[in-house]
Amino acid sequence: MKRLNFYSNLWKINVILVVILGVLFAYIPSIQVEHLINIQFSNCSSEFNDLIKNPICFKNNTYFDFVFIIAYSFLFYYSLRVFEGTLSLKLRPWFFIVCFIPGIFDIVENLCGLYLVDLIGSDTNKNASSIFYVFYWFVRLKWVFVIFFILMTLTISLYYLVFTMEKWVEILFFRKKMK
């Protein structure tokens, strides 16, 4: 039980950290990128280039994203630890390695994105196309894993919400009488 409480507290800290970083992404003008999801899911390098309106903001956003990758990777790790402890499971160590795969894919995506932004307007189209397809596939692979972990994190959030509501109802309406 102590172990579950330990991972539960780390999970809560990471949720707060991810939310704070998400808010910073939304409100710091120098890292805001229009149509970021469309850029990530662009189908060709010319579409990628057309969607990048401000390469400086894209680069800033990508550099900031490296910090976000660390935060969400540990959130996924602690989510799996909480899931394991709550359900009294004993997961094999490779399950926990899987928590960091979306982050690794995101790092490759970011490096390719930075390289592609540097190539905007240059004549090295063949090189850009090959890098773009690495970017293309790593974005999609990242999201396959991220969706799974987002669902797990939302499930844990719902569990904690219900658990907290139960405590409040108990405190407010069913107080134990003192002897």
JORA-V534473 format. One record per helix or strand of 2 or more residues. SS is the DSSP state (H for helix, E for strand). FROM is the first residue (numbers start at 0). LEN is the number of residues. Records with the same first field share a line. If there is no record, write none. Layout:
BEGIN
SS: FROM-LEN + FROM-LEN
END
This chain:
BEGIN
H: 1-26 + 28-3 + 35-5 + 44-7 + 54-32 + 92-6 + 100-19 + 124-49
END
